[in-house]
Amino acid sequence: QHTRELVPSRALRPSPSPRALAVRTAPLDQLCFDDEAGEPVTWAEFEIRTYCDAMIILKHGVIIHESYRNGMTPATPHHSFSVSKSFVGLLVEMLIADGTLDGSAPAAAYVPEFAQTAFAAASVRDLLDMTDGAAFDEDYANPDAMVHRYSASYWSPAQTNGGAREALLQFTQSDHPPGGGFSYRTPVADALGWVIARASGQRLADLFAQRLWHPAGCCDDGHILVDLAGDEIAASGLNATARDMARLALMVAEGDQIPSPARASILAGGNRELFAASHYAQRAAGSYRSQWWVSHDARSSISALGVFGQRVVIDMDTGLTMVRFGSHPLASNLHTDGLHRLAMDALRRLLT
């Protein structure tokens, strides 16, 4: 809740056309469902057990539940971590749809510095779907994993003076050729952010405000964190209030302000065979597309996920949306995937 006090950032100012959100409260406090052990848990207990800081549930654009814990208020921005990736991925799809970017072009065509790195042969689409093949260890539980050293490069002069972009140039090893496998890795989203900046000729924060923040009608001050070089952190820099995150989610759910090819590309999902062979296969039958987690379920559900309990879940077919911020002591959301799935199923039953 205090990132602006700790590291530099670029502001996202309120939209000149703010979107009002209607509220019609549903009795979620009375909702009870069985957890993975078969033990009953109330909705309030579910929020506590998952270290929820803020939660908003919407049905067809109307807030039916809103709660704040751990010092959060409706006016408090919260770090979204890798939820940032999904909205950056949406932005890339919009740039592809309007011809600013060519998804099939080599990423090095936009960032020539990639020519001597593991990203050299990867296309923009490979970066979007994280099938580029650059070797990287994203194991949050391992204190010696590459992800921790890479994250330190954002703000630690001991790692690099040039922030994420300088760190990206050190990636020279590949696990497989582009398109040969899926692996979720934070640096790939920062590589994509570099491509965006070069292709558009704009700062990421400016483009984000122009194409997403303002059209969504965001009403509060948000911000995107920047690294030592002053470049926005595409992979994990977005900070917003819960209500503004809900507005961004509704922009995706409703689709009126998103080019239809961009939205359709995300909803089509990624390569399910590559996903099934990955570390994330426990998210059964899913895929990863354009920095979004795609469920391929009967509700056409997609998710944006960030470490320590950040989630945006959008049911395209039922009109149900969950936005939550958290401060879970364990980084990976895999630890609470099952409980969230059961909670969403109970919520759907209640509302149908």
C-alpha positions, 0 to 999 in steps of 0.5 A: 500500500506504500510503494510510492513512499519506497520507490519512484513511479509515474502517475496515472491521473483520473480520467476526464470521463469518470465511470460511476459504479452502481452498488447493489449489495448481495448477502455474501457474508451469509454465503458458506461453502466447503473448502478443499478439506470438506470443512465449511467456510464462510465468505468472510473466513475465506477472505481472512484465510487468503489474507485479503486486503480488498475485494470487489465482486461485480455482477453485470457491472454492478458492485454486489460486494466490497470489503477492505481489510489491513488498513486498506480504504476505497481510496488506497492504491495497492500494488497489483504485481503481475496483474500488471502483465495482463493489462500490458498484454491487452495494450499490446493486442490493441496496438497489434489491432491498430497496426502499430505493432506486428505480432508476427515480427521479430521483437528485435525488429523493434528492439535491436538490442535483443539481437545478441540475447536469448530473445533474438529469434522470438516474435512479439507473439512469442513474448506475449504468450511466453513461448520465447524460450529464454532460460529463467528460474521463476521459483519464488520459494527458492531464495537463490532463484533468478527471479529474485536477482532480476527483481532486485535489478529494478532498484538495486545499483548492486545489480545494475545501474540501467534497470530492467533493460540492462538486465534483459541484455544479460539473458543469453541462454535458451531452454527451447526455440521460440514456440517450443514451450510455455514458461511463465517468466517475469522478464519477458513482460519487461521485454514486451514493455520495451517493445511497446515503448519503441513501437509507439514512441511513447512512455508506457505510462502515457500510453496506458493512460491514453488507451486504458486508464482514461477510457475505463473511467478510472477515478483515482490516482494510480501509478506505475513504478519505474526502475533505476533508469526511469523506465516503467516496470511493465511486468509488475508496476501497476498500482491502483485502487480496488475500484479502478481495478474493477473499472479496468476489468469491466473494460475487458468484460464489456469490450466496447472500447477494445478492438474486437480482434484484440479481445478475441485474440485473448479469449481464444487462449494459447497453446493448451498442449504447451501449457499442459506440459508446463509447471502450471498444468495443475490449472487444468485444461487452461492456457496462457495468452497475451499475458492472461490466464485463460480457463477454457471453461463453460464461462469463458473465464480469464484471469490476471494474477499477481504474487501475494494474492492479487487476482482479477477473475472475469467470467465473460459469459456470466457477467461475474467479476472478482477483483482482489488485493492481498498480502499473503505470506507465500508468493505463488497463487498456486497455494490458494487456487483451489480455495478461490475456485471453490469460492467462485463456484459457490458465488455463481450458485448463489447468484444464479 
